[in-house]
Amino acid sequence: MMDAVTLATLQFIILHTLDGRSVYVNVEQVVSMVEQKGKESFIGGVNCVVNLTDQRFITVMENCESVRLRLDNLKK
């Protein structure tokens, strides 16, 4: 279990999956993003794939530029 100090230092952004669910993403776990380049790149509605440190990924409706701006705003 995390102590209160560790928990207080975590920062999250909210992204949205194709079915409209909100996903809280720990900004420290984002390692890369892949954006939609053409109609055949991803399933319809996916605009960005966010890759995480645990080798998992999240497909989201937001475009990668929007995600990048949210990440940058938290780092300031």
N, C-alpha and C positions, 0 to 999 in steps of 0.2 A: 504494500500500500504506500502511496506517495504521501510525504509530509506536506504540511500547509505551504511552506516556502516554495517547494518544487512545483506544486500545483499552481501557485500564484504567478509563477514565471512563465507558464505555458501560454502560448498565444494561438488562437484558432481563427480560421476564416470559414465562412459558410458557403458551400457550393451546392449545386443541385443536380441530382441524377435525372435520367430521362423520364422516370416515372414521377418526378416532382418532389422527391424526398430531399430534405436538407441534410447535408453531410458536413460535420464539423471536422476540419482538417488542421492538424497541428502543423504550423508553418515550418517548424524545424525539421519535419520529416519529408518535406517536398524536395526532391532531388532533380527532377526535370519535368518538362511538359512537351507534349507533341500536339500540334494543332492540325485541324482539318485542312487538307490541301486540295482535295477534289471530292467529287460526289462518291467515289468508290473507296475512299480512305477509311471511313468509319460508318457504322450503322447510322441511319438517319436520325438527326437530332443531336448527335454527339459532336461537340465543337472542339473539345480538348480532352486529352488523356493526361492525368496528373500522376506521375510516378513517385513512389514513396520509398523511404530508406529500408523498409522491410520487404522490398521487392514486390509489393502489391501495387495496384493502380486503381484509379477512379476515373470513370468516363463521365464527363459533366457537360451540361448545356452551355455553360459560360465559355466564351472564347479564351484562348490562352493569354491574350493581351490583358483582358479584364482580370484574370487570376494573377498575372504578373504585377499589375498595378496594386492589387490588394496586398500582395506579399510585400512589395516595396514600401507601401504606406505603413505597414507594421514595423518595418526595420528602421524607420526614421526616429 
